[in-house]
Amino acid sequence: MTLNEVELGREYTIDSVETGGDEEMESFLFSLGCYSGEKITVVDKKRNLVVAIKDARYNIDPELAAAIKVNI
Protein backbone atom coordinates (compact mmCIF):
# COMPACT_ATOMS: atom_id res chain seq x y z
CA MET A 1 0.00 0.00 0.00
CA THR A 2 1.18 3.53 -0.64
CA LEU A 3 1.50 6.30 1.90
CA ASN A 4 -1.63 7.92 0.43
CA GLU A 5 -3.72 4.96 1.68
CA VAL A 6 -2.58 4.67 5.31
CA GLU A 7 -4.39 5.56 8.53
CA LEU A 8 -3.54 8.78 10.33
CA GLY A 9 -1.39 8.42 13.42
CA ARG A 10 -0.39 4.79 12.84
CA GLU A 11 3.29 3.90 12.46
CA TYR A 12 4.29 1.94 9.36
CA THR A 13 7.54 0.49 8.08
CA ILE A 14 8.69 1.60 4.64
CA ASP A 15 8.87 -1.42 2.34
CA SER A 16 10.26 0.32 -0.74
CA VAL A 17 10.50 3.60 -2.60
CA GLU A 18 9.37 3.26 -6.21
CA THR A 19 10.06 6.41 -8.21
CA GLY A 20 9.95 4.87 -11.67
CA GLY A 21 13.60 5.69 -12.29
CA ASP A 22 13.36 9.34 -11.20
CA GLU A 23 16.75 9.63 -9.52
CA GLU A 24 16.14 13.19 -8.32
CA MET A 25 12.94 12.17 -6.50
CA GLU A 26 14.61 9.07 -5.07
CA SER A 27 17.56 11.12 -3.82
CA PHE A 28 15.22 13.71 -2.26
CA LEU A 29 13.17 11.05 -0.44
CA PHE A 30 16.36 9.36 0.77
CA SER A 31 17.58 12.71 2.16
CA LEU A 32 14.35 12.90 4.21
CA GLY A 33 15.00 9.44 5.62
CA CYS A 34 12.55 7.57 3.37
CA TYR A 35 14.19 4.23 2.71
CA SER A 36 13.40 0.57 3.24
CA GLY A 37 13.08 -0.42 6.90
CA GLU A 38 12.55 3.09 8.26
CA LYS A 39 9.48 3.89 10.38
CA ILE A 40 7.03 6.53 9.10
CA THR A 41 3.78 8.00 10.43
CA VAL A 42 1.26 10.17 8.58
CA VAL A 43 0.39 12.93 11.05
CA ASP A 44 -2.05 14.92 8.89
CA LYS A 45 -3.77 14.59 5.51
CA LYS A 46 -5.23 17.56 3.72
CA ARG A 47 -4.00 18.69 0.34
CA ASN A 48 -0.54 17.35 1.17
CA LEU A 49 0.57 14.84 3.79
CA VAL A 50 2.50 15.68 6.93
CA VAL A 51 4.73 12.75 7.81
CA ALA A 52 6.94 12.03 10.79
CA ILE A 53 10.23 10.30 10.06
CA LYS A 54 12.71 9.84 12.89
CA ASP A 55 12.52 13.08 14.92
CA ALA A 56 11.34 15.34 12.08
CA ARG A 57 8.12 16.23 10.27
CA TYR A 58 7.85 16.89 6.55
CA ASN A 59 5.12 18.10 4.24
CA ILE A 60 5.02 15.96 1.08
CA ASP A 61 2.71 16.05 -1.91
CA PRO A 62 0.56 13.09 -3.07
CA GLU A 63 3.00 12.28 -5.91
CA LEU A 64 5.85 11.74 -3.45
CA ALA A 65 3.56 9.83 -1.10
CA ALA A 66 2.54 7.49 -3.94
CA ALA A 67 6.19 6.48 -4.40
CA ILE A 68 6.50 5.31 -0.78
CA LYS A 69 5.24 1.74 -0.26
CA VAL A 70 4.66 0.58 3.33
CA ASN A 71 3.99 -2.69 5.13
CA ILE A 72 0.78 -3.12 7.08
C-alpha positions as CSV (number, residue, x, y, z in Angstrom):
1,M,0.0,0.0,0.0
2,T,1.2,3.5,-0.6
3,L,1.5,6.3,1.9
4,N,-1.6,7.9,0.4
5,E,-3.7,5.0,1.7
6,V,-2.6,4.7,5.3
7,E,-4.4,5.6,8.5
8,L,-3.5,8.8,10.3
9,G,-1.4,8.4,13.4
10,R,-0.4,4.8,12.8
11,E,3.3,3.9,12.5
12,Y,4.3,1.9,9.4
13,T,7.5,0.5,8.1
14,I,8.7,1.6,4.6
15,D,8.9,-1.4,2.3
16,S,10.3,0.3,-0.7
17,V,10.5,3.6,-2.6
18,E,9.4,3.3,-6.2
19,T,10.1,6.4,-8.2
20,G,9.9,4.9,-11.7
21,G,13.6,5.7,-12.3
22,D,13.4,9.3,-11.2
23,E,16.8,9.6,-9.5
24,E,16.1,13.2,-8.3
25,M,12.9,12.2,-6.5
26,E,14.6,9.1,-5.1
27,S,17.6,11.1,-3.8
28,F,15.2,13.7,-2.3
29,L,13.2,11.1,-0.4
30,F,16.4,9.4,0.8
31,S,17.6,12.7,2.2
32,L,14.4,12.9,4.2
33,G,15.0,9.4,5.6
34,C,12.5,7.6,3.4
35,Y,14.2,4.2,2.7
36,S,13.4,0.6,3.2
37,G,13.1,-0.4,6.9
38,E,12.5,3.1,8.3
39,K,9.5,3.9,10.4
40,I,7.0,6.5,9.1
41,T,3.8,8.0,10.4
42,V,1.3,10.2,8.6
43,V,0.4,12.9,11.0
44,D,-2.1,14.9,8.9
45,K,-3.8,14.6,5.5
46,K,-5.2,17.6,3.7
47,R,-4.0,18.7,0.3
48,N,-0.5,17.3,1.2
49,L,0.6,14.8,3.8
50,V,2.5,15.7,6.9
51,V,4.7,12.7,7.8
52,A,6.9,12.0,10.8
53,I,10.2,10.3,10.1
54,K,12.7,9.8,12.9
55,D,12.5,13.1,14.9
56,A,11.3,15.3,12.1
57,R,8.1,16.2,10.3
58,Y,7.8,16.9,6.6
59,N,5.1,18.1,4.2
60,I,5.0,16.0,1.1
61,D,2.7,16.0,-1.9
62,P,0.6,13.1,-3.1
63,E,3.0,12.3,-5.9
64,L,5.9,11.7,-3.5
65,A,3.6,9.8,-1.1
66,A,2.5,7.5,-3.9
67,A,6.2,6.5,-4.4
68,I,6.5,5.3,-0.8
69,K,5.2,1.7,-0.3
70,V,4.7,0.6,3.3
71,N,4.0,-2.7,5.1
72,I,0.8,-3.1,7.1
